[in-house]
């Protein structure tokens, strides 16, 4: 696990992960992840789709397809460490945000949010009075008569 070419940007690594998942290429996925990747989930239990994909639990079943609408590199220096945030939608009821932490081109940590609005705040940026520096914010759909909880991810 975690034997990745260091010349790719963190964003390229994460986009490679989604492409490998779409192809069903378990070996390529494994090469992008640290052996002890830290995973955290926030949302309804029925929405633990990435866990099912990464553990092989969804093999042979109609697996959830992650197709990011937006992928952005936030915080850190590419190649040395940092975060990549991706978001996407699946129908009217499933909105997701993934936050991937990378070190030396390997995914070491993963945060998954379903049906939750997320704001990413980089703690190393100086704060000004009454101002929070957001480096990334959800662009979640807002259907009528539906609200989502909001979280702040500090990196």
C-alpha positions in Angstrom: 0.0 0.0 0.0 1.0 3.6 -0.5 3.6 3.2 -3.2 2.9 6.3 -5.3 4.9 8.3 -7.7 5.8 11.5 -5.9 5.8 13.7 -9.0 1.9 14.0 -9.1 0.1 16.8 -7.3 -2.1 15.9 -4.4 -5.1 16.7 -6.5 -3.8 14.3 -9.3 -3.5 11.5 -6.7 -7.1 12.0 -5.5 -8.4 12.2 -9.1 -6.5 9.0 -9.8 -8.2 7.3 -6.8 -11.7 8.2 -8.2 -10.7 7.0 -11.6 -9.4 3.7 -10.2 -12.5 3.2 -8.1 -14.6 3.8 -11.3 -12.6 1.1 -13.1 -12.8 -1.3 -10.2 -9.0 -1.4 -10.1 -8.3 -2.5 -6.5 -4.5 -2.7 -6.9 -4.4 0.9 -8.1 -6.6 2.1 -5.2 -4.4 0.2 -2.7 -1.2 1.8 -4.1 -2.7 5.3 -3.4 -3.6 4.6 0.3 -1.4 4.3 3.4 -1.7 0.9 5.0 -3.2 2.5 8.1 -5.4 5.1 6.5 -7.5 7.0 9.0 -11.2 7.2 8.0 -13.9 9.3 9.6 -17.6 9.4 8.5 -20.4 11.8 9.2 -23.9 11.0 7.9 -26.6 8.4 7.7 -25.3 4.8 8.1 -26.9 3.8 4.8 -24.4 6.3 3.1 -21.1 4.6 4.1 -20.5 3.9 0.4 -16.7 4.7 0.4 -16.1 2.3 3.3 -17.9 -0.4 1.3 -15.9 0.3 -1.8 -12.5 0.4 0.0 -13.2 -2.8 2.0 -14.6 -4.7 -0.9 -17.9 -5.1 0.8 -19.7 -3.7 -2.3 -18.0 -6.2 -4.7 -20.6 -7.9 -7.0 -23.3 -5.5 -5.8 -24.6 -2.4 -7.6 -21.9 -0.1 -6.1 -22.3 3.6 -5.4 -20.4 5.6 -8.1 -18.5 8.6 -6.9 -18.1 11.2 -9.7 -16.8 14.4 -8.2 -18.3 17.6 -9.5 -15.5 19.6 -8.0 -12.0 18.7 -6.7 -9.7 21.3 -5.0 -6.3 21.2 -3.3 -6.4 23.2 0.0 -3.7 23.7 2.6 -0.2 22.4 2.7 2.4 22.2 -0.1 1.8 19.7 -2.9 4.1 16.7 -2.5 4.9 17.5 1.2 1.4 17.2 2.6 -1.9 18.8 2.4 -5.6 18.3 1.8 -7.7 17.7 -1.2 -11.5 18.3 -1.0 -14.0 16.8 -3.4 -17.8 17.0 -3.6 -20.5 15.5 -5.7 -24.2 14.6 -5.9 -26.0 11.4 -6.5 -29.6 12.2 -7.3 -31.7 14.5 -5.1 -30.9 13.0 -1.8 -27.2 12.2 -1.6 -24.7 15.0 -1.5 -21.2 14.2 -0.4 -18.0 15.9 0.5 -14.6 14.0 0.9 -11.6 15.5 2.5 -8.3 13.6 1.8 -5.1 14.2 3.7 -1.9 13.3 1.8 1.7 13.0 2.8 4.4 12.4 0.2 1.8 11.5 -2.5 0.0 8.9 -0.3 -3.4 9.3 1.2 -3.1 9.0 5.0 -6.4 10.3 6.2 -9.9 10.6 4.9 -13.0 12.4 6.1 -16.4 11.7 4.5 -19.5 13.8 4.9 -22.9 12.9 3.5 -25.8 15.4 3.3 -23.7 17.9 5.3 -22.5 21.3 4.3 -18.7 21.7 4.9 -16.4 24.7 5.3 -12.7 24.1 5.4 -10.6 26.4 7.6 -6.8 26.4 7.5 -5.6 27.0 11.0 -2.1 28.2 9.9 -3.7 31.4 8.3 -3.7 34.3 10.7 -7.2 35.1 11.9 -8.5 38.7 11.9 -11.0 39.9 14.5 -14.5 38.6 13.7 -13.3 36.9 10.5 -12.8 33.2 9.8 -10.7 32.3 6.8 -12.4 29.7 4.8 -10.2 28.0 2.2 -13.1 25.9 0.8 -16.8 25.9 1.1 -19.5 23.4 0.0 -21.6 24.3 -3.1 -24.3 21.9 -2.0 -27.6 21.9 -3.7 -30.3 23.4 -1.6 -33.6 21.8 -2.4 -36.7 23.6 -1.2 -37.8 22.7 2.4 -34.6 20.8 3.0 -31.7 21.9 5.2 -28.4 20.2 6.0 -26.2 20.4 9.1 -23.1 22.5 8.6 -19.6 21.5 9.9 -16.2 23.3 9.9 -13.2 21.1 9.1 -10.0 22.6 10.6 -6.8 21.6 8.8 
